Amino acid sequence: MESPERSLTDVVEQWVRGWALARGLAVVESDAGALRARPDDTYRREELFAAGPSTADLAAFEEQHRGDDRIWLTAFAPPGTIPEWLRLVNATETLMVGDLVESGRTGRAGLELEVTGPIATVRFIADGEQAASGTVSGDVATPAG
């Protein structure tokens, strides 16, 4: 049975809530429909997440937070839709996608999964060393049966 089509806003909201849960952070709704979390780490005090923000939304964010490099905006938008005047920290990122296996077992070559409650961490092992990892939570972290 195929899952029903979901809007970008629904997918982003599910991802953000899982991202925050995996890090022990609270998520609140913000202006312009964005979601906000407060990592309060060395590099960022606050992060906003917006699905398909308009140029006006981006301009308002930039004006409101100008000069504060510790407030980040993660914009889920098609390539080429972010105005050049907005400073990009990273123009491209990729979310890891794949079927999960039982906790503690290796699925595809080099992948290990650890599930603790609603949080799943996937590690990629190369030459006996961890080369990359990803953590998710919520509905996106449901292991395949």
VMD Tcl script that builds the backbone (N, CA, C; Angstrom):
set m [mol new atoms 435]
animate dup $m
set s [atomselect $m all]
$s set {name element resname resid chain x y z} {
  {N N MET 1 A 0.832 -1.176 0.000}
  {CA C MET 1 A 0.000 0.000 0.000}
  {C C MET 1 A 0.883 1.248 0.000}
  {N N GLU 2 A 0.641 2.145 -0.953}
  {CA C GLU 2 A 1.435 3.356 -1.056}
  {C C GLU 2 A 0.955 4.395 -0.061}
  {N N SER 3 A 1.903 5.178 0.451}
  {CA C SER 3 A 1.521 6.225 1.392}
  {C C SER 3 A 0.958 7.414 0.616}
  {N N PRO 4 A 0.016 8.134 1.232}
  {CA C PRO 4 A -0.584 9.286 0.544}
  {C C PRO 4 A 0.444 10.387 0.335}
  {N N GLU 5 A 0.227 11.188 -0.686}
  {CA C GLU 5 A 1.081 12.324 -0.994}
  {C C GLU 5 A 1.048 13.321 0.165}
  {N N ARG 6 A 2.223 13.791 0.583}
  {CA C ARG 6 A 2.287 14.774 1.670}
  {C C ARG 6 A 2.871 16.067 1.129}
  {N N SER 7 A 2.459 17.184 1.709}
  {CA C SER 7 A 2.972 18.477 1.271}
  {C C SER 7 A 4.394 18.669 1.802}
  {N N LEU 8 A 5.118 19.575 1.161}
  {CA C LEU 8 A 6.465 19.904 1.626}
  {C C LEU 8 A 6.423 20.379 3.065}
  {N N THR 9 A 5.425 21.171 3.408}
  {CA C THR 9 A 5.290 21.669 4.780}
  {C C THR 9 A 5.148 20.524 5.770}
  {N N ASP 10 A 4.343 19.509 5.437}
  {CA C ASP 10 A 4.173 18.349 6.323}
  {C C ASP 10 A 5.474 17.576 6.492}
  {N N VAL 11 A 6.187 17.364 5.387}
  {CA C VAL 11 A 7.454 16.623 5.437}
  {C C VAL 11 A 8.480 17.387 6.267}
  {N N VAL 12 A 8.588 18.698 6.044}
  {CA C VAL 12 A 9.545 19.516 6.797}
  {C C VAL 12 A 9.187 19.515 8.277}
  {N N GLU 13 A 7.896 19.668 8.602}
  {CA C GLU 13 A 7.494 19.665 10.007}
  {C C GLU 13 A 7.854 18.345 10.672}
  {N N GLN 14 A 7.607 17.229 10.012}
  {CA C GLN 14 A 7.937 15.923 10.586}
  {C C GLN 14 A 9.448 15.794 10.775}
  {N N TRP 15 A 10.218 16.229 9.784}
  {CA C TRP 15 A 11.668 16.141 9.877}
  {C C TRP 15 A 12.193 17.014 11.016}
  {N N VAL 16 A 11.712 18.271 11.102}
  {CA C VAL 16 A 12.186 19.196 12.148}
  {C C VAL 16 A 11.862 18.655 13.532}
  {N N ARG 17 A 10.643 18.156 13.720}
  {CA C ARG 17 A 10.268 17.630 15.036}
  {C C ARG 17 A 11.120 16.416 15.402}
  {N N GLY 18 A 11.433 15.555 14.440}
  {CA C GLY 18 A 12.330 14.431 14.702}
  {C C GLY 18 A 13.748 14.884 14.987}
  {N N TRP 19 A 14.241 15.864 14.215}
  {CA C TRP 19 A 15.575 16.437 14.410}
  {C C TRP 19 A 15.685 17.000 15.830}
  {N N ALA 20 A 14.664 17.742 16.259}
  {CA C ALA 20 A 14.683 18.358 17.587}
  {C C ALA 20 A 14.581 17.312 18.690}
  {N N LEU 21 A 13.688 16.335 18.533}
  {CA C LEU 21 A 13.529 15.283 19.536}
  {C C LEU 21 A 14.836 14.524 19.729}
  {N N ALA 22 A 15.526 14.232 18.638}
  {CA C ALA 22 A 16.795 13.508 18.714}
  {C C ALA 22 A 17.865 14.311 19.446}
  {N N ARG 23 A 17.703 15.615 19.527}
  {CA C ARG 23 A 18.669 16.484 20.201}
  {C C ARG 23 A 18.152 17.028 21.524}
  {N N GLY 24 A 16.963 16.595 21.937}
  {CA C GLY 24 A 16.395 17.049 23.201}
  {C C GLY 24 A 15.947 18.503 23.176}
  {N N LEU 25 A 15.531 18.995 22.008}
  {CA C LEU 25 A 15.125 20.391 21.870}
  {C C LEU 25 A 13.618 20.501 21.699}
  {N N ALA 26 A 13.072 21.630 22.105}
  {CA C ALA 26 A 11.653 21.919 21.884}
  {C C ALA 26 A 11.522 22.682 20.569}
  {N N VAL 27 A 10.405 22.492 19.891}
  {CA C VAL 27 A 10.111 23.197 18.650}
  {C C VAL 27 A 8.854 24.025 18.880}
  {N N VAL 28 A 8.893 25.274 18.450}
  {CA C VAL 28 A 7.717 26.135 18.537}
  {C C VAL 28 A 7.460 26.734 17.159}
  {N N GLU 29 A 6.204 27.088 16.900}
  {CA C GLU 29 A 5.882 27.756 15.644}
  {C C GLU 29 A 6.342 29.187 15.740}
  {N N SER 30 A 6.759 29.723 14.611}
  {CA C SER 30 A 7.299 31.064 14.573}
  {C C SER 30 A 6.520 31.892 13.555}
  {N N ASP 31 A 6.988 33.103 13.338}
  {CA C ASP 31 A 6.368 33.960 12.335}
  {C C ASP 31 A 6.491 33.340 10.943}
  {N N ALA 32 A 5.599 33.680 10.069}
  {CA C ALA 32 A 5.574 33.233 8.673}
  {C C ALA 32 A 5.495 31.710 8.560}
  {N N GLY 33 A 4.963 31.041 9.595}
  {CA C GLY 33 A 4.779 29.597 9.517}
  {C C GLY 33 A 6.038 28.783 9.709}
  {N N ALA 34 A 7.154 29.424 10.018}
  {CA C ALA 34 A 8.407 28.696 10.236}
  {C C ALA 34 A 8.359 28.003 11.592}
  {N N LEU 35 A 9.203 26.997 11.744}
  {CA C LEU 35 A 9.375 26.329 13.028}
  {C C LEU 35 A 10.679 26.823 13.627}
  {N N ARG 36 A 10.751 26.885 14.962}
  {CA C ARG 36 A 11.935 27.424 15.633}
  {C C ARG 36 A 12.400 26.453 16.712}
  {N N ALA 37 A 13.719 26.259 16.789}
  {CA C ALA 37 A 14.334 25.455 17.846}
  {C C ALA 37 A 15.502 26.257 18.405}
  {N N ARG 38 A 15.871 25.957 19.632}
  {CA C ARG 38 A 16.975 26.677 20.273}
  {C C ARG 38 A 18.093 25.708 20.670}
  {N N PRO 39 A 18.996 25.396 19.716}
  {CA C PRO 39 A 20.112 24.504 20.057}
  {C C PRO 39 A 21.052 25.105 21.088}
  {N N ASP 40 A 21.219 26.456 21.059}
  {CA C ASP 40 A 22.095 27.173 21.973}
  {C C ASP 40 A 23.465 26.507 22.083}
  {N N ASP 41 A 24.057 26.260 20.912}
  {CA C ASP 41 A 25.402 25.690 20.915}
  {C C ASP 41 A 26.409 26.776 20.507}
  {N N THR 42 A 27.628 26.379 20.280}
  {CA C THR 42 A 28.703 27.316 19.977}
  {C C THR 42 A 28.413 28.149 18.738}
  {N N TYR 43 A 27.821 27.528 17.718}
  {CA C TYR 43 A 27.643 28.198 16.437}
  {C C TYR 43 A 26.283 28.843 16.255}
  {N N ARG 44 A 25.272 28.321 16.910}
  {CA C ARG 44 A 23.937 28.890 16.726}
  {C C ARG 44 A 23.159 28.853 18.024}
  {N N ARG 45 A 22.532 29.956 18.289}
  {CA C ARG 45 A 21.687 30.084 19.474}
  {C C ARG 45 A 20.274 29.657 19.152}
  {N N GLU 46 A 19.902 29.855 17.887}
  {CA C GLU 46 A 18.532 29.598 17.481}
  {C C GLU 46 A 18.535 29.220 16.002}
  {N N GLU 47 A 17.603 28.335 15.608}
  {CA C GLU 47 A 17.484 27.986 14.197}
  {C C GLU 47 A 16.017 27.962 13.816}
  {N N LEU 48 A 15.718 28.581 12.686}
  {CA C LEU 48 A 14.380 28.560 12.127}
  {C C LEU 48 A 14.381 27.660 10.904}
  {N N PHE 49 A 13.273 26.992 10.671}
  {CA C PHE 49 A 13.128 26.082 9.544}
  {C C PHE 49 A 11.896 26.507 8.762}
  {N N ALA 50 A 12.050 26.731 7.461}
  {CA C ALA 50 A 10.929 27.189 6.644}
  {C C ALA 50 A 10.816 26.349 5.380}
  {N N ALA 51 A 9.610 25.890 5.093}
  {CA C ALA 51 A 9.326 25.135 3.873}
  {C C ALA 51 A 8.895 26.101 2.785}
  {N N GLY 52 A 9.684 26.176 1.714}
  {CA C GLY 52 A 9.329 27.026 0.590}
  {C C GLY 52 A 9.089 28.482 0.931}
  {N N PRO 53 A 10.019 29.138 1.644}
  {CA C PRO 53 A 9.784 30.535 2.026}
  {C C PRO 53 A 9.762 31.443 0.794}
  {N N SER 54 A 8.942 32.493 0.874}
  {CA C SER 54 A 8.896 33.481 -0.202}
  {C C SER 54 A 10.087 34.431 -0.058}
  {N N THR 55 A 10.345 35.190 -1.100}
  {CA C THR 55 A 11.411 36.194 -1.033}
  {C C THR 55 A 11.112 37.203 0.070}
  {N N ALA 56 A 9.837 37.547 0.244}
  {CA C ALA 56 A 9.441 38.486 1.313}
  {C C ALA 56 A 9.733 37.890 2.690}
  {N N ASP 57 A 9.460 36.578 2.879}
  {CA C ASP 57 A 9.773 35.915 4.156}
  {C C ASP 57 A 11.270 35.966 4.424}
  {N N LEU 58 A 12.074 35.699 3.387}
  {CA C LEU 58 A 13.533 35.716 3.541}
  {C C LEU 58 A 14.035 37.124 3.858}
  {N N ALA 59 A 13.463 38.124 3.209}
  {CA C ALA 59 A 13.859 39.518 3.476}
  {C C ALA 59 A 13.519 39.910 4.907}
  {N N ALA 60 A 12.355 39.501 5.381}
  {CA C ALA 60 A 11.957 39.812 6.762}
  {C C ALA 60 A 12.890 39.125 7.754}
  {N N PHE 61 A 13.246 37.880 7.499}
  {CA C PHE 61 A 14.182 37.165 8.374}
  {C C PHE 61 A 15.525 37.895 8.415}
  {N N GLU 62 A 16.047 38.250 7.245}
  {CA C GLU 62 A 17.346 38.909 7.169}
  {C C GLU 62 A 17.316 40.252 7.896}
  {N N GLU 63 A 16.258 41.025 7.709}
  {CA C GLU 63 A 16.157 42.331 8.368}
  {C C GLU 63 A 16.050 42.179 9.886}
  {N N GLN 64 A 15.252 41.217 10.334}
  {CA C GLN 64 A 15.049 41.014 11.773}
  {C C GLN 64 A 16.311 40.526 12.469}
  {N N HIS 65 A 17.121 39.727 11.784}
  {CA C HIS 65 A 18.271 39.086 12.433}
  {C C HIS 65 A 19.616 39.566 11.894}
  {N N ARG 66 A 19.627 40.653 11.154}
  {CA C ARG 66 A 20.862 41.184 10.572}
  {C C ARG 66 A 21.909 41.378 11.656}
  {N N GLY 67 A 23.113 40.886 11.408}
  {CA C GLY 67 A 24.223 41.064 12.335}
  {C C GLY 67 A 24.339 39.993 13.412}
  {N N ASP 68 A 23.370 39.093 13.506}
  {CA C ASP 68 A 23.427 38.026 14.516}
  {C C ASP 68 A 23.690 36.695 13.807}
  {N N ASP 69 A 24.964 36.332 13.707}
  {CA C ASP 69 A 25.354 35.109 12.999}
  {C C ASP 69 A 24.978 33.831 13.746}
  {N N ARG 70 A 24.481 33.955 14.965}
  {CA C ARG 70 A 24.112 32.754 15.720}
  {C C ARG 70 A 22.639 32.400 15.569}
  {N N ILE 71 A 21.916 33.123 14.725}
  {CA C ILE 71 A 20.545 32.757 14.394}
  {C C ILE 71 A 20.549 32.306 12.943}
  {N N TRP 72 A 20.200 31.056 12.733}
  {CA C TRP 72 A 20.244 30.441 11.408}
  {C C TRP 72 A 18.844 30.226 10.876}
  {N N LEU 73 A 18.749 30.196 9.554}
  {CA C LEU 73 A 17.525 29.819 8.871}
  {C C LEU 73 A 17.844 28.664 7.940}
  {N N THR 74 A 17.160 27.549 8.128}
  {CA C THR 74 A 17.263 26.441 7.193}
  {C C THR 74 A 16.028 26.519 6.316}
  {N N ALA 75 A 16.254 26.825 5.026}
  {CA C ALA 75 A 15.157 26.997 4.080}
  {C C ALA 75 A 15.099 25.776 3.168}
  {N N PHE 76 A 13.960 25.119 3.165}
  {CA C PHE 76 A 13.738 23.987 2.281}
  {C C PHE 76 A 13.136 24.566 1.006}
  {N N ALA 77 A 13.992 24.790 0.002}
  {CA C ALA 77 A 13.566 25.478 -1.211}
  {C C ALA 77 A 14.297 24.904 -2.417}
  {N N PRO 78 A 13.680 24.978 -3.588}
  {CA C PRO 78 A 14.339 24.484 -4.799}
  {C C PRO 78 A 15.613 25.272 -5.100}
  {N N PRO 79 A 16.588 24.635 -5.765}
  {CA C PRO 79 A 17.827 25.335 -6.135}
  {C C PRO 79 A 17.506 26.592 -6.946}
  {N N GLY 80 A 18.266 27.635 -6.697}
  {CA C GLY 80 A 18.110 28.866 -7.444}
  {C C GLY 80 A 17.020 29.791 -6.946}
  {N N THR 81 A 16.311 29.422 -5.875}
  {CA C THR 81 A 15.227 30.278 -5.394}
  {C C THR 81 A 15.632 31.125 -4.187}
  {N N ILE 82 A 16.829 30.932 -3.681}
  {CA C ILE 82 A 17.318 31.742 -2.563}
  {C C ILE 82 A 18.031 32.964 -3.148}
  {N N PRO 83 A 17.604 34.185 -2.798}
  {CA C PRO 83 A 18.216 35.398 -3.363}
  {C C PRO 83 A 19.714 35.474 -3.056}
  {N N GLU 84 A 20.464 36.050 -3.984}
  {CA C GLU 84 A 21.919 36.162 -3.825}
  {C C GLU 84 A 22.313 37.034 -2.646}
  {N N TRP 85 A 21.464 37.972 -2.234}
  {CA C TRP 85 A 21.814 38.878 -1.138}
  {C C TRP 85 A 21.753 38.195 0.228}
  {N N LEU 86 A 21.197 36.979 0.295}
  {CA C LEU 86 A 21.140 36.257 1.559}
  {C C LEU 86 A 22.377 35.369 1.657}
  {N N ARG 87 A 23.168 35.538 2.697}
  {CA C ARG 87 A 24.407 34.773 2.853}
  {C C ARG 87 A 24.102 33.304 3.112}
  {N N LEU 88 A 24.626 32.434 2.281}
  {CA C LEU 88 A 24.414 31.001 2.442}
  {C C LEU 88 A 25.589 30.385 3.193}
  {N N VAL 89 A 25.284 29.590 4.188}
  {CA C VAL 89 A 26.320 28.839 4.896}
  {C C VAL 89 A 26.588 27.559 4.125}
  {N N ASN 90 A 25.521 26.923 3.651}
  {CA C ASN 90 A 25.640 25.690 2.890}
  {C C ASN 90 A 24.499 25.666 1.877}
  {N N ALA 91 A 24.837 25.685 0.604}
  {CA C ALA 91 A 23.815 25.736 -0.437}
  {C C ALA 91 A 23.171 24.379 -0.691}
  {N N THR 92 A 23.861 23.314 -0.353}
  {CA C THR 92 A 23.290 21.987 -0.609}
  {C C THR 92 A 23.569 21.058 0.558}
  {N N GLU 93 A 22.568 20.348 0.968}
  {CA C GLU 93 A 22.702 19.284 1.953}
  {C C GLU 93 A 21.785 18.164 1.500}
  {N N THR 94 A 22.076 16.967 1.926}
  {CA C THR 94 A 21.281 15.823 1.538}
  {C C THR 94 A 20.826 15.079 2.775}
  {N N LEU 95 A 19.552 14.742 2.835}
  {CA C LEU 95 A 19.049 13.908 3.912}
  {C C LEU 95 A 19.287 12.460 3.546}
  {N N MET 96 A 19.752 11.646 4.509}
  {CA C MET 96 A 19.943 10.218 4.253}
  {C C MET 96 A 18.580 9.545 4.232}
  {N N VAL 97 A 18.384 8.664 3.269}
  {CA C VAL 97 A 17.131 7.940 3.150}
  {C C VAL 97 A 17.450 6.468 2.948}
  {N N GLY 98 A 16.740 5.613 3.643}
  {CA C GLY 98 A 16.926 4.179 3.451}
  {C C GLY 98 A 16.071 3.397 4.409}
  {N N ASP 99 A 15.867 2.129 4.103}
  {CA C ASP 99 A 15.118 1.260 4.991}
  {C C ASP 99 A 15.990 0.899 6.182}
  {N N LEU 100 A 15.409 0.899 7.370}
  {CA C LEU 100 A 16.140 0.555 8.577}
  {C C LEU 100 A 16.025 -0.938 8.840}
  {N N VAL 101 A 17.023 -1.466 9.524}
  {CA C VAL 101 A 17.025 -2.874 9.924}
  {C C VAL 101 A 16.937 -2.919 11.438}
  {N N GLU 102 A 16.917 -4.108 12.017}
  {CA C GLU 102 A 16.840 -4.228 13.477}
  {C C GLU 102 A 18.036 -3.557 14.147}
  {N N SER 103 A 17.798 -2.975 15.312}
  {CA C SER 103 A 18.841 -2.312 16.069}
  {C C SER 103 A 20.011 -3.257 16.324}
  {N N GLY 104 A 21.230 -2.749 16.134}
  {CA C GLY 104 A 22.422 -3.534 16.413}
  {C C GLY 104 A 22.878 -4.404 15.252}
  {N N ARG 105 A 22.047 -4.546 14.230}
  {CA C ARG 105 A 22.423 -5.362 13.072}
  {C C ARG 105 A 22.946 -4.468 11.965}
  {N N THR 106 A 23.723 -5.053 11.113}
  {CA C THR 106 A 24.207 -4.335 9.946}
  {C C THR 106 A 23.264 -4.632 8.795}
  {N N GLY 107 A 22.805 -3.593 8.119}
  {CA C GLY 107 A 21.942 -3.761 6.952}
  {C C GLY 107 A 22.814 -3.843 5.727}
  {N N ARG 108 A 22.785 -2.814 4.904}
  {CA C ARG 108 A 23.649 -2.753 3.738}
  {C C ARG 108 A 25.091 -2.686 4.215}
  {N N ALA 109 A 26.002 -3.057 3.362}
  {CA C ALA 109 A 27.417 -3.075 3.725}
  {C C ALA 109 A 27.837 -1.753 4.334}
  {N N GLY 110 A 28.383 -1.801 5.534}
  {CA C GLY 110 A 28.906 -0.620 6.195}
  {C C GLY 110 A 27.924 0.182 7.009}
  {N N LEU 111 A 26.637 -0.187 7.009}
  {CA C LEU 111 A 25.651 0.569 7.776}
  {C C LEU 111 A 25.310 -0.153 9.070}
  {N N GLU 112 A 25.278 0.597 10.163}
  {CA C GLU 112 A 24.871 0.063 11.458}
  {C C GLU 112 A 23.750 0.924 11.995}
  {N N LEU 113 A 22.789 0.307 12.663}
  {CA C LEU 113 A 21.641 1.016 13.207}
  {C C LEU 113 A 21.556 0.798 14.699}
  {N N GLU 114 A 21.295 1.877 15.436}
  {CA C GLU 114 A 21.041 1.801 16.876}
  {C C GLU 114 A 19.729 2.528 17.140}
  {N N VAL 115 A 18.768 1.838 17.746}
  {CA C VAL 115 A 17.476 2.439 18.057}
  {C C VAL 115 A 17.318 2.488 19.567}
  {N N THR 116 A 17.058 3.693 20.088}
  {CA C THR 116 A 16.806 3.885 21.507}
  {C C THR 116 A 15.497 4.650 21.630}
  {N N GLY 117 A 14.443 3.951 22.016}
  {CA C GLY 117 A 13.127 4.592 22.082}
  {C C GLY 117 A 12.739 5.094 20.709}
  {N N PRO 118 A 12.344 6.374 20.598}
  {CA C PRO 118 A 11.926 6.907 19.309}
  {C C PRO 118 A 13.076 7.461 18.460}
  {N N ILE 119 A 14.321 7.278 18.918}
  {CA C ILE 119 A 15.475 7.853 18.230}
  {C C ILE 119 A 16.300 6.754 17.574}
  {N N ALA 120 A 16.608 6.951 16.275}
  {CA C ALA 120 A 17.435 5.998 15.535}
  {C C ALA 120 A 18.686 6.705 15.027}
  {N N THR 121 A 19.836 6.057 15.215}
  {CA C THR 121 A 21.094 6.575 14.703}
  {C C THR 121 A 21.662 5.557 13.727}
  {N N VAL 122 A 21.993 6.021 12.534}
  {CA C VAL 122 A 22.588 5.185 11.502}
  {C C VAL 122 A 24.030 5.643 11.347}
  {N N ARG 123 A 24.951 4.684 11.354}
  {CA C ARG 123 A 26.373 4.990 11.174}
  {C C ARG 123 A 26.887 4.264 9.944}
  {N N PHE 124 A 27.722 4.954 9.182}
  {CA C PHE 124 A 28.393 4.336 8.039}
  {C C PHE 124 A 29.819 4.051 8.455}
  {N N ILE 125 A 30.197 2.778 8.411}
  {CA C ILE 125 A 31.531 2.346 8.831}
  {C C ILE 125 A 32.352 1.997 7.589}
  {N N ALA 126 A 33.522 2.615 7.469}
  {CA C ALA 126 A 34.432 2.333 6.355}
  {C C ALA 126 A 35.811 2.048 6.941}
  {N N ASP 127 A 36.396 0.946 6.543}
  {CA C ASP 127 A 37.720 0.545 7.025}
  {C C ASP 127 A 37.778 0.513 8.549}
  {N N GLY 128 A 36.672 0.067 9.181}
  {CA C GLY 128 A 36.617 -0.074 10.627}
  {C C GLY 128 A 36.412 1.224 11.387}
  {N N GLU 129 A 36.267 2.356 10.696}
  {CA C GLU 129 A 36.085 3.664 11.327}
  {C C GLU 129 A 34.741 4.259 10.923}
  {N N GLN 130 A 34.119 5.019 11.830}
  {CA C GLN 130 A 32.876 5.707 11.494}
  {C C GLN 130 A 33.193 6.841 10.531}
  {N N ALA 131 A 32.594 6.796 9.342}
  {CA C ALA 131 A 32.830 7.822 8.336}
  {C C ALA 131 A 31.722 8.871 8.320}
  {N N ALA 132 A 30.510 8.476 8.717}
  {CA C ALA 132 A 29.372 9.406 8.728}
  {C C ALA 132 A 28.294 8.840 9.631}
  {N N SER 133 A 27.386 9.702 10.054}
  {CA C SER 133 A 26.255 9.233 10.851}
  {C C SER 133 A 25.080 10.173 10.655}
  {N N GLY 134 A 23.907 9.681 11.012}
  {CA C GLY 134 A 22.704 10.490 10.946}
  {C C GLY 134 A 21.760 10.042 12.048}
  {N N THR 135 A 21.020 10.982 12.621}
  {CA C THR 135 A 20.086 10.667 13.691}
  {C C THR 135 A 18.719 11.196 13.308}
  {N N VAL 136 A 17.704 10.354 13.483}
  {CA C VAL 136 A 16.318 10.749 13.206}
  {C C VAL 136 A 15.433 10.280 14.325}
  {N N SER 137 A 14.218 10.785 14.321}
  {CA C SER 137 A 13.263 10.384 15.355}
  {C C SER 137 A 11.860 10.533 14.817}
  {N N GLY 138 A 10.920 10.020 15.579}
  {CA C GLY 138 A 9.522 10.128 15.190}
  {C C GLY 138 A 9.157 9.091 14.142}
  {N N ASP 139 A 8.138 9.405 13.341}
  {CA C ASP 139 A 7.660 8.475 12.326}
  {C C ASP 139 A 8.700 8.128 11.283}
  {N N VAL 140 A 9.655 9.017 11.031}
  {CA C VAL 140 A 10.671 8.721 10.026}
  {C C VAL 140 A 11.684 7.708 10.529}
  {N N ALA 141 A 11.657 7.362 11.819}
  {CA C ALA 141 A 12.622 6.425 12.377}
  {C C ALA 141 A 11.975 5.100 12.751}
  {N N THR 142 A 10.990 4.682 12.014}
  {CA C THR 142 A 10.320 3.417 12.297}
  {C C THR 142 A 11.035 2.298 11.544}
  {N N PRO 143 A 11.718 1.377 12.257}
  {CA C PRO 143 A 12.430 0.307 11.554}
  {C C PRO 143 A 11.482 -0.597 10.772}
  {N N ALA 144 A 11.971 -1.070 9.634}
  {CA C ALA 144 A 11.200 -2.008 8.813}
  {C C ALA 144 A 11.071 -3.334 9.562}
  {N N GLY 145 A 9.918 -3.968 9.451}
  {CA C GLY 145 A 9.673 -5.219 10.176}
  {C C GLY 145 A 10.177 -6.350 9.428}
}
mol reanalyze $m
mol bondsrecalc $m
mol representation Tube
mol addrep $m
